[in-house]
Amino acid sequence: MDTTYLVGLLFLITLSAVLIFAVVSKGRTEKRMKDDEAPKSTLAKDAPDTRD
């Protein structure tokens, strides 16, 4: 196996893994945004103040 093919294969595997991770993360984020019961981020404008 030539080094060029190995580098190309590693590139495609890495690119595929990143794309799958992005799609899964996007789905989870959208699902959480639709959930009214999910806790708000402390950075949100309408989040409860947790500072003492």
C-alpha positions as CSV (number, residue, x, y, z in Angstrom):
1,M,0.0,0.0,0.0
2,D,1.4,3.3,-1.1
3,T,1.7,6.2,1.5
4,T,-0.5,8.4,-0.7
5,Y,-3.4,5.9,-0.5
6,L,-2.9,5.6,3.3
7,V,-3.0,9.4,3.8
8,G,-6.1,9.7,1.5
9,L,-7.8,6.9,3.4
10,L,-7.1,8.5,6.8
11,F,-8.3,11.9,5.4
12,L,-11.6,10.3,4.3
13,I,-12.1,8.5,7.6
14,T,-11.4,11.7,9.6
15,L,-13.7,13.8,7.5
16,S,-16.5,11.2,7.8
17,A,-16.1,11.1,11.6
18,V,-16.2,14.9,11.9
19,L,-19.3,15.1,9.7
20,I,-21.1,12.3,11.7
21,F,-20.2,14.1,14.9
22,A,-21.5,17.4,13.6
23,V,-24.8,15.9,12.4
24,V,-25.4,14.1,15.7
25,S,-24.5,17.3,17.7
26,K,-26.8,19.4,15.6
27,G,-29.7,17.0,16.1
28,R,-29.2,16.9,19.9
29,T,-29.0,20.7,20.0
30,E,-32.2,21.2,18.0
31,K,-34.0,18.6,20.2
32,R,-32.9,20.4,23.3
33,M,-33.9,23.8,22.0
34,K,-37.4,22.5,21.4
35,D,-37.7,21.0,24.9
36,D,-39.3,23.5,27.3
37,E,-38.2,21.4,30.3
38,A,-34.5,21.5,29.5
39,P,-32.5,23.7,31.9
40,K,-31.4,27.1,30.5
41,S,-27.8,27.9,30.1
42,T,-26.4,30.3,32.6
43,L,-25.4,32.5,29.7
44,A,-29.0,32.9,28.5
45,K,-30.6,36.3,29.0
46,D,-33.7,34.8,30.7
47,A,-31.8,32.2,32.8
48,P,-31.9,32.3,36.6
49,D,-29.0,34.1,38.3
50,T,-26.9,31.5,40.0
51,R,-24.2,33.9,41.3
52,D,-24.0,34.4,45.1
